[in-house]
């Protein structure tokens, strides 16, 4: 597939981005399956974070050995380290902690900020100057998410933003930084090698942590929780990035990142059969509004000339 050129390469990058988003969309309900809720806890968020990283790291180490992958260059280690911090540690632990308290449908609305956050990270980390209208869309999308979280907290009898919403916003930022850092390395290392090096680099921390945090009462963990754990380790943490990083590489990071506008709706749909959640008008309405700002920003994402 490396022989693809021009429009065919861009189109392939787009569809690989869609495949990656489809895989990532199941992450929210799968993580909630794995962790359970505050009322009915299953695997601890710390174990899910360490365990999924360890599982993906072992698969990655095997892949790197089998393919005899070259070692990253010295200039790549900083970016790989940022991707580890964002995608392997920051995003999973913040998401797992938040999903103990909120539904996957609620989290999907907050996570709808992902495309804007990624595009902002592209502009800041890669030195691209975006149009003022793009930044206006980013502010509008962020304001919508904050309003949604605020109204939810008020409806639940709270005041201001719930702690889980702050965790979800942190998860969005962490994932965006990790995505962009990995995207800068993948044209040189290759998409598959990039995510494998990211996961393998975390093994010295993730494997001992997963062993230490292994649940004491394994028999009390439901099979569905283990299924969710395996999914986030094999697909969310590893296989999904094969498609995602290749899509960002071939289709352009700023452009393909906007494919994420599909993700909140897919997460909501998957949460219905997997978790028994119900879709509500408020969540769908705010998700549509946020996605509208993302769609508009996609039209305005082309960098201005220096």
N, C-alpha and C positions, 0 to 999 in steps of 0.2 A: 504493500500500500504506500510505501515511501515514494513510489514513482508518480503518484498523483500530482497533477500540476494545475495551476490556475483555478478556474471556477470549480472543477471537480474536487480539488483539495479543500476549497472553502465550503462546499456543500457537505463533503464528508465530515469536516470539522464541526459543522452545525449539527448533524445528526448524531455524532459521537457526544456532543454536548448534551443533546436531548436524552440519550441513553444514560449518561452520567447523572443527570438530574432525576430521571426516573428511579434510578437506584438510590440516590440520596433522599428522595421523597419518602421512602419507606423507613428512613432512619428514625424519624420522630415516633411513629407508632411502635417500631421495633425496640427503641430505647425504653419507652414507657412499659412495654411488655417485660423487658429485662429488669427494670428497677422496681416495678410496681408503683404503688402510691404510698402516701404517708399513712393512710388507713390500713393498707394491705401491702407492706413492703416485701420485695423479693431480693434480688441481688443488690448489694450496696452500690451507689454511684461510683465510689472509688474503685471497687473491684471491676465494674463494667468498663471504666476508663482504662485501667491498667490491663485488664484481660483482653479487651478488644485490640489494644496496641500490641500486646504480646503475641496474640494469634496472628495478626497481620504481619508482625515482625518476623515470625518464624516462616511464614509463607514467602515473605520478601527475601529472606536470607537464602532460602532454597532456590528461588527464582534467579537471584544474582549469581549463585554458584553454578547453576545449570547453564545459564547463558554466558558465563565467564565475563560478566560485565566489568568494564574498566572502572577504576576508582575515580571518584570526582576530583576535579582539579582544586587547588588550594582556594581559588577565588569563589568556589561554589559552596564552601562549608558554611559561610555565614547565612546564605539564603536557605540552605538545607536546615540549618538550626532554627531559623525563623519558622519554617514550615513545620518542624517538629513541635515547636512551642505553640503554634496556632492550630494545626490540624490534628496532632496526636495527643496533646495535653489540654490546651485551653478549651477548644470547642467541645470535645467529648465530656469533660468533667462538668463544665458549666451547663451543658444541655441535660446531662443525667440528673444533676441536682435540681434543675428547674422542673423537669418532667415528673418529679415526685409530687409536685404541688399543683401543676396546671395540666390541662388536657393537651393532647397532641394537636387538636384543632386550634386551641388558643395559641400554642407555640408556633403553629404554621403562619399565623398572621404576623407575629413578630419576626419570624424568619424570612418573611417576604421582603424585608430590608436587604437581604443578602446581595441581590444584583447591584443595588445602589452602593452598598458598602464595598463590594468588590471593585466596582468601577472607580469609586473614590480612591481606593487603595492603589489601583493601577495608576491613576493620575498623580498621586503623591509619591509612590515608591518608584515609578518608572519615569517621573519627570515630564508627564504629558500635561499640556495645558488644555483644559476643557473649556467649552464656552460658558459664559455666565448663566445661560438658561439651563445648562446641565446641572450646575450647582443649585439653582433654584428648585429643580426637580428633586434633588437629593434632600434639600431642606424640607420640601413639602412631604415627601415620603416619610421622612423621619418624624415629622410633626403628626402625621396620621397615625403612625404606630404608637407614638407616645399618648395620643388622645385615646386610642383604643385601649391601651393598657390602663390608663387613668380611669376610663369609664367602667372597665371590668372591676377594678379595685373598688370603685364607689358602689357598684352593684352588689359586691360581696360584703359591703359594710366596712370597707377599709378607707384609708385616706391617702391620696397620692398613689405612687406606683408600688406595686407589690414587689417583694424581694425577688421572686421568680422572674419577673419581667426584666429586672436589672441583670440577672444571670443570663437570660436569653439574649439581651442586647450585647452583653460581653461575648457570648458565644458567636454572634454574628460577626463582630469585629475580629475576633480571633481567627475564625474560619477565613475571612476575607484576606487578612494579612498572610495566612498560610497559603491560600490559593495563589496569590500573586507572587509570593516568593518562589513557590514551586514552578509556576509558569515561566519565570525568568530562567530557570535552570533546564527545563525540559527540552528546549530546542537543541541543547548541546548533549545532555545525557540521554535523551529519549524519554517519552512520557512514562513508559513502564518502569524504566530504571529509576526515574525520579521518585515516584511514590515508594518504590522498594527501598531505595536508600534512606528515605525519610523514616519509614517504619523500622528498618534494620538499625538505624542509628539510635532509636529509642529503646532497643532491646535490653541494653545493660540496666536500664531503669524499669522498664515495663515488665520484664519477666520476673525479677525478684519481687516486685510490688504485687504482681498478680498471685504469686505463690504465697506471699505473706497475707494477702487480703482474701484468700480463698474462703468461701462461706463455711462456717463451722457446722451448720445443720443443712447438709446438701439435700437431705430427704424432704425438707420443707419447701424447697424451690420447685415451682411448677415447671413442667416441660415447656410450656409456652415462654417462660422467662429465659430458659436456656436457648430456645429457638431464636428469640430476639437477640440474645447475646451473640450467638454464632453469626447471625445476619450482620450485625454491626461490625463484627470483627473481620468477616470474610469479604462482605460486599461494601458496606459503608466506608470501612477503613482502608480497603485494599483494592478490590476489583473495580469499584466505581471510579476510582482515580485513573485507572488505565484509560477509560473512555474520556474522563473529564480533562485530564492534562493534555491528551492528544487533541481533543477538540479545541482547547484554548490555544494550542500551538498552531494547528492547521487553520482554524477559523479566525484567529485573532482574539487576544484576551479581552479587550474592551468590548468587542462585538458579541462573542459567544457567551460572555458572562451574563448577558441579558436573557439568555434562554432560561435562566433560573426563575423567570417570572411564572413558569409553569409549576414550580415546586410547591408553593403553598396549597394550591388546589389539589394537586396529586396527593399531598400529605393528608389533607382533609378527607379525601375519598378513601384512602387506604385505612384511615383511622376508623371508619364506619364498620367494615367487616372484621378488622383485627382487634379492635378495642371496644366495639359496641357503642362508640360515641355518636352523637347526633349533631348534624350540621344546623347551625342557627343563623338567622338572618344577619345578626350583627357581625359575626365573624366573616361571613361571605361578603357582606357589604364593604367592610374595611379592607379585606383582602383584595377585592376588585379595585378599590380606590388606590391602594398602594401599588398594585400591579399597573394601574393606569399611569402613575407617575414614572414607573420603571419603563413602560413602553415608550412614553414620551421622551424619557432620557436617552433611550436607545437611538432615537432620531437625532439627538443632539450630542451624542457621545463622541463624535469625530473630533479629534484634537484640533485646536486652532494653530495656524502657522506661527512659528516663533519670529 
